[in-house]
């Protein structure tokens, strides 16, 4: 019983030591990252640093595994594996700008300014400038493409309207020509009637022998006609 408690205490001390090593490694990596932000260190150096830190920690866990085997802790081996997966899990949040340069074009264009600023954290000035220039280029390219599509669509619509208006103009021109021909015909008829009226006015019809030429007075046309007819019948009887 005393041996078990000693082993458990030893394992607890080893676990505490590994946790302390892990926290120290995290603090050192954060200090290096904060210092690298003011310098010209690229994200490749940060990635290499993280890889070395993870390798060192995995080596420490492997040492724990060997200690369990050497000192006879077979029952504690599952706990060592659990500790391995627990401590190697991604507890340290990934820097938002760590994989900022690996963004696709669609992701880079569709993300908001706030998301872009989050992805730019941890990058160098050169990478930030390149990423912003890439986003600007993609956005300008998208605007140009949309403008081209809009221009083509408007051109097709205007051509369609032009064809419809051209047909309407041709139809109105045809109607105007037919109305002009009809107007010329009516004008010629009017001129012919005027000429005939002048001819009739210049050459009056001679009256019959012995007949009295009636004087046409407006409002008395019917009476004059009756008188003329009666006189003609009287002369015929005599």
Order of alpha helices (4+ residues) and beta strands (2+ residues): alpha-alpha-alpha-alpha-alpha-alpha-alpha
